[in-house]
Amino acid sequence: MSGELRPRVKLWIQSGKDPVAGEGRVELLLAIEREKSLNRAAAKLGMSYRHAWGIIKELERKLGFKVVKAERGGASGGGTVLTKHGQKLVREYKQMSEALDEIVKEKTFWEGISTKLSARNRLSGVIENVKLGEVGATVKMSVKPGVITAFITREAAEDLELKKGDHVEAVIKSTEVMVAKP
């Protein structure tokens, strides 16, 4: 085996127990946004127009709202663009994905607690940064032995009135990191 081993995470959105969207579907939506055309987006991603259209239709069925708006060709040229719901889905997915990537990159976190913690651990720390999104919030906490980043709901961050310098606890249960304010 060559190269350094490093952890990776894969994010997808679920509705109940059913997966709805992951990296591939979001990449298709991003390509549509860039190309302003489902046909060109599908070609860029190496898939047929029919397959791409099927993905969009299934995505909209599972979500219960339109993610793209298609305009027929003609004098104006037509095209496909993301709806406001589609733009919001992409934005929120990217925010969650970036937060998870940041957590995984924090080598001091993985080195310091790799196998030493049980599901009931609470680590005292201080908030370094709180970044509020439309739905979620990224909370970066300095704890011994390193730094932990938690992705929680915006509502929870607002209810706890989290801000830089607050003394908090990182509550680690299974694969989740939560925030508690004593």
C-alpha positions in Angstrom: 0.0 0.0 0.0 1.5 3.4 -1.0 0.6 6.8 0.2 -0.8 8.2 3.4 -4.1 6.8 4.7 -6.7 9.5 5.5 -10.4 9.4 6.4 -13.1 10.4 4.0 -16.8 10.9 4.4 -19.7 10.6 2.0 -22.7 12.8 2.4 -26.2 12.2 1.1 -29.6 13.6 1.9 -32.4 11.3 3.0 -36.1 11.5 3.4 -37.1 9.0 6.0 -35.0 5.9 5.2 -34.8 6.7 1.5 -31.7 8.3 0.0 -32.7 11.4 -2.1 -29.5 13.1 -3.2 -25.8 12.7 -2.9 -22.6 14.0 -4.6 -23.5 12.8 -8.1 -27.0 14.4 -8.2 -25.7 17.6 -6.8 -22.9 17.6 -9.4 -25.6 17.2 -12.1 -27.4 20.3 -10.6 -24.2 22.3 -10.5 -23.4 21.4 -14.1 -26.9 22.5 -15.1 -26.4 25.8 -13.3 -23.0 26.3 -15.1 -24.2 25.2 -18.6 -27.7 26.6 -18.5 -28.7 23.4 -20.3 -29.5 19.9 -19.2 -28.2 18.5 -22.5 -24.8 20.2 -22.2 -24.6 19.3 -18.5 -25.2 15.7 -19.3 -22.6 15.7 -22.0 -20.0 17.3 -19.7 -20.7 14.6 -17.1 -20.5 11.8 -19.7 -24.2 10.7 -19.5 -27.1 10.6 -21.9 -29.7 13.4 -21.9 -32.4 10.8 -21.1 -30.5 9.4 -18.1 -29.9 12.9 -16.8 -33.6 13.8 -17.2 -34.6 10.6 -15.4 -32.3 11.6 -12.5 -33.9 15.0 -12.3 -37.5 13.6 -12.5 -36.7 11.1 -9.7 -35.1 13.8 -7.6 -38.1 16.1 -7.9 -40.5 13.2 -7.1 -38.6 12.3 -4.0 -38.2 15.9 -2.8 -41.8 17.0 -3.7 -40.7 20.2 -5.5 -39.1 21.2 -8.8 -35.3 21.7 -8.9 -35.0 22.7 -12.5 -37.0 24.9 -14.9 -36.8 24.0 -18.6 -37.6 26.4 -21.4 -38.1 25.0 -24.9 -35.9 26.2 -27.7 -36.9 28.5 -30.5 -36.0 32.2 -31.0 -34.8 32.6 -27.4 -32.8 29.4 -27.5 -34.4 27.7 -24.5 -32.3 26.1 -21.8 -32.6 24.7 -18.3 -31.9 26.5 -15.0 -32.2 25.7 -11.3 -35.3 26.8 -9.5 -34.9 28.7 -6.2 -35.5 25.3 -4.4 -32.8 23.7 -6.6 -30.3 26.5 -5.8 -31.1 26.2 -2.1 -30.6 22.4 -2.2 -27.2 22.8 -3.8 -26.2 25.6 -1.4 -27.1 23.6 1.7 -25.5 20.4 0.4 -22.3 22.2 -0.3 -22.3 23.9 3.1 -22.8 20.5 4.9 -20.2 18.9 2.7 -17.6 21.6 3.4 -18.3 21.4 7.1 -17.7 17.6 7.1 -14.6 17.9 5.0 -13.2 20.5 7.5 -13.9 18.1 10.4 -12.2 15.2 8.6 -9.1 17.3 7.8 -8.5 18.2 11.4 -5.7 15.8 11.9 -5.1 16.7 15.6 -8.7 15.7 16.3 -8.3 12.2 14.8 -4.8 11.7 16.3 -5.9 12.8 19.8 -9.1 10.9 20.2 -9.0 8.1 17.6 -9.8 5.2 19.9 -9.8 6.8 23.4 -13.4 8.0 23.5 -16.7 6.2 24.3 -20.1 7.2 23.3 -20.7 9.2 26.5 -17.8 11.6 26.3 -18.2 15.3 26.8 -15.1 17.5 26.1 -14.9 21.0 27.6 -13.8 23.7 25.2 -14.2 27.2 23.9 -15.9 28.3 20.7 -13.5 29.7 18.1 -16.0 30.4 15.5 -19.8 30.1 14.7 -20.9 30.3 11.1 -24.7 30.4 10.6 -26.2 29.1 7.4 -29.8 29.1 6.2 -30.5 25.8 7.9 -27.4 24.7 9.7 -24.5 26.2 11.7 -20.8 25.2 11.8 -19.4 25.5 15.3 -15.6 25.3 15.7 -14.5 24.5 19.3 -11.1 24.4 20.8 -10.9 21.3 23.0 -8.1 19.2 24.4 -6.5 17.5 22.5 -7.3 19.7 19.4 -10.1 21.4 17.6 -13.6 19.9 16.8 -16.0 21.3 14.3 -19.7 20.4 14.7 -22.5 20.9 12.2 -25.7 21.6 14.1 -29.0 23.2 13.2 -29.2 26.9 13.0 -32.1 26.8 15.4 -30.0 25.0 18.0 -27.1 27.5 17.6 -29.5 30.4 18.0 -31.3 28.8 21.0 -28.0 28.2 22.7 -26.9 31.8 21.8 -23.5 30.4 20.7 -20.8 33.0 20.1 -17.0 33.1 20.0 -15.4 32.7 23.4 -18.3 30.8 24.9 -17.4 27.9 27.2 -19.1 24.8 25.8 -18.9 21.0 25.7 -18.5 18.9 22.7 -20.9 15.9 23.2 -19.7 12.9 21.3 -22.2 10.1 20.8 -21.6 7.5 18.2 -20.7 9.4 15.0 -22.3 12.7 16.0 -20.7 15.7 17.7 -23.2 18.0 19.5 -22.8 21.2 21.5 -23.9 21.7 25.1 -23.6 25.0 26.9 -23.2 24.6 30.7 
